[in-house]
Amino acid sequence: AMAAPKRWGTSDGRVAVVETPTTARARELAELYQGLRLPDLKTDERLDVLLTAKWTVKEYDTRLTRELVELLDREADLLHRGRGGASLEGLRKRILRAFLQFVRDPAYNPEAAQ
């Protein structure tokens, strides 16, 4: 719902569907969250998702975003060292929890206030 385009009724009874900058942002964040949740990505695909998430949250300099960047960097480092699977489970849960907090905060995602 947060990432859905806006719908407005027009004077002739039709519905105008418009993707605003804030709904586009919400959609991008939702897609990124889903990417972070995917369990069976190849290492290079996972690294791509981690990097995209890092650059997305790095637009802001807050305690939450600094923590997220640190967690994302930590996983990327472990992946580069050949770690994977169960050894990353706890770290990935922390990343998901922190990223969900980011997505739900109107300071980073204006649609979260709706």
N, C-alpha and C positions, 0 to 999 in steps of 0.2 A: 504494500500500500504506500509506503514511504517513497518508493522509487517509481510509482505509477505516474504517467503523464496527468496533467491537470485536465479536467473536463468542465466545460462551461456550456450552458444552454444558450442558443442564439435566438434572436427575435423571430426567426422563421421556424422555430421548433427543433432545429437540428442541434447536434452536440459537437462543439469544437474540442478537439483533443490536441493539447499543446504540451510539448516537453520544454519546461523552463530550465534555466541554468541550474536551479537547485534540485529539480527532479532528475536532471542528467547526472548531477554529482551524486545524488542518493543511489541512482542505478549503478554507477561506476563502483561506489563503495560496496553495494550489495554483491555485485559480481566478484569483486576482489575478496570479500569475505567468503563467498562460495568457493573461490579458488584456493583459499587458505585451508578450507575444510576438506578438500579432495585428498583422500588417503593414498591413492596409488599413482601419483605422478612420477614420471622419470625424474632423475636428479636435476637435469638441465631445466625441465619444466618447473619444478619446485623452486629452483633458484630464480627463475624469471618472475614467478609470483612473489617471492620474498623481496626481490629488488623493486618491483612495482609498488608493493605495499610500503616499503621503506621510503621511496620518493614521494608517495602520497602523504604519509604522516609527517615527513620532514618539512612540509610546507609550514608547519607550526612548531614553535619551540616551547613546549610545556613539559611538565613532569611526566605526564602520560605518554606523550610522543617520544620523549627521550628514552623512556623505558621500552617502548615498542621498538624503536630503532636498535637498542641494545639487544633485545630478544631476537629480532630478525637477523641481525649481524651474527649473533651466536649460532643460530641454526645454520646460516649460510657457511660459517666457518667449519662447523661439524660436518656438513655435507661435503665440503671440499676435502676434508680429511678422511672421507670414506665412511663416516658413521651414517646410520640410517635406522629405519624401522622402529623397533620397540625402544631403543635408547633415546629416541627423540620425542617419545609420546608425551612426557610431562612438559617439555619445552613447548611443543605444539599446542597443548591445552592452554598454557599461559599466553601464548601469542593470540590464540582465538579469543580468549577472555578479554584481553587488553584491546584487541582490534574491535570487538563488539562494543566495548565501552566507548571507543572512539567513534564508531558509527552512530551510536545512540545519543551522542552529545551534540546539541544544537550549535555549539561553538565551532564544530568541525563539519557538521552536516545540518544545514538550516531546516531541512525537511523533517528532522527528528522532533522539532518543536510542534509540528502539526498534529 
